[in-house]
């Protein structure tokens, strides 16, 4: 029994070795060389030392070919993402130029007089007529102009006229657009005999004629009184001297006329240099409307040409 067992085991081992022999022989044999490579080796001879480098490069290329290609960027942003908005640079607003010498008609809202005015006192004007440029309204009627008194000089007792200097600072349009104004007043209509020189200085009236008349009147009156009292030419002469002295004293103790700008005074603001305005801020379709402000009362004195 034991012998039969050993025989069966040996037979099984022989069968297993017989089956495994072809596999072992195939693994031990060198890999078959392709026909093209055999022909190349036959024509060129044994491979040179550069073959390992070529094989390494080929292996590298194979590795690159096997590696996954990088993901391509999308040609456009996905539909669910908002498209970025590119903000353009703000455009520079166009300018409109009011040239030098432009007249802006104004009417005064608060009275000013050299009798009480001090440098720094405010003055307030309103445009009484629209300013047009190239057929368009640039400064409508009813716009505001603010300024201040820069000089106030009272008239002298012997000589010197009253002087008033006003500076116009700011123009305010009806849409609240504020413009720095560099202008001097001109053509003042005060209701009196004030005049405006080329520098914009407003000067009061002069009373030289009235002063002469006062002296002559008192002189004549004194002469008449002296002549009647003394019943002689000597008395008349004494009376004339006394009358002249009284008249001269009256003139010396009395100031000349004050320079006054009553409420309702009209004048022109004359630009000293060009002013640039933003075109989009002066788009007015109406000429505007000024306040119904009455003009100043007539203050011109009645001149008596005769000293008597």
LINHU-V393086 format. One record per run of one state. SS is the DSSP state (@ for helix, = for strand, . for the rest). FROM is the first residue (numbers start at 0). LEN is the number of residues. If there is no record, write none. Layout:
# LINHU-V393086
<<SS | FROM | LEN> <SS | FROM | LEN>>
This chain:
# LINHU-V393086
<<. | 0 | 1> <@ | 1 | 27> <. | 28 | 6> <@ | 34 | 10> <. | 44 | 6> <@ | 50 | 16> <. | 66 | 28> <= | 94 | 4> <. | 98 | 4> <= | 102 | 6> <. | 108 | 3> <= | 111 | 2> <. | 113 | 8> <= | 121 | 6> <. | 127 | 3> <= | 130 | 3> <. | 133 | 2> <= | 135 | 4> <. | 139 | 1> <= | 140 | 1> <. | 141 | 2> <= | 143 | 10> <. | 153 | 9> <= | 162 | 10> <. | 172 | 5> <= | 177 | 12> <. | 189 | 5> <= | 194 | 2> <. | 196 | 4> <= | 200 | 3> <. | 203 | 4> <@ | 207 | 23> <. | 230 | 2> <@ | 232 | 21> <. | 253 | 6> <= | 259 | 2> <. | 261 | 4> <= | 265 | 6> <. | 271 | 3> <= | 274 | 4> <@ | 278 | 3> <. | 281 | 2> <= | 283 | 1> <. | 284 | 3> <= | 287 | 1> <. | 288 | 20>>
